[in-house]
Amino acid sequence: MEIKGTGIAKNINTPDDMNKTEKPLRDEKFKINRVDINILKSKLQESEAKEFKKNILFLSILVLGLASMGIYFSL
């Protein structure tokens, strides 16, 4: 093998004593985890239900506050 531009030739030998059937260092295969769409939908529905309850609570407190202020100021 000759390095470009230098004119120097290097002899690089690779070892041939390794078997081609040897296992690589990491033989673990990457496992693809699949997600069930129904589980995702149920989690989303639960979080939306919690948010809806919070919104209803806030709205009802606001309406009660405005109604009580209206009654107070009308007297």
N, C-alpha and C positions, 0 to 999 in steps of 0.2 A: 504494500500500500504506500502510495506516495502522497505526501502532504502538498497541497497546491501552493505554488509560489516559492517553495523552499528548495525543492529538488532533493530533499532528504527522503529516503525510502525507509519505512519501518516495517518490520516483519511482525505481525500480530497473529498469534496462534490462539485458537479457542480450544478448550478441552473437549475431546470427543468421548471421554470415558463415562459420560452420563447416559443413562437409559432414557429413551424417549417416553417410556411409560411411567416415569416417576411422577408422583403427584406434585402439583405446585405448592407453594407455601400456604396459600389460602385455598382450601378446597370447599369452603362454604359457598353454596350458591345463594344468590340474593333471591329471597322469597318475596314475591309481590303480594302484599296484603290487600285483599279486596274488601270493600266496604259495601254493606247492604244499604240500598237506597231507602228502604222502609225505616231503618234505624235512624238515618239522618233526618227523614221527614218527621218522625216522632219527636226527636230532640228539638227540631225547629218549632213544631207545634207547641211543645211544652214551654219553650222560651217565649213564644208569642203570646201564649195564654197568660203567663206571668206579667208580661208587659201590658197586656190588655186590662188585667185586673188593677194594675197600678194606675193606668190612665183613667179607668172608671172611678176609682177611689178619689183621685185628684179632682176629677170633674164634678163628682158629687159633693165634695167638700167646698169647691168653688161655688156651685149652685146654692148650697145651703147657706154659705156665707153671704152671698148676694141677696138671697131671700130674707135672711134675718136682718140685714142692713136696710133693705127696702121696708120691711115691717117696722123697724125701729124709727126710721126717718119719717114714715107716714103718720106716726102717732104724734 
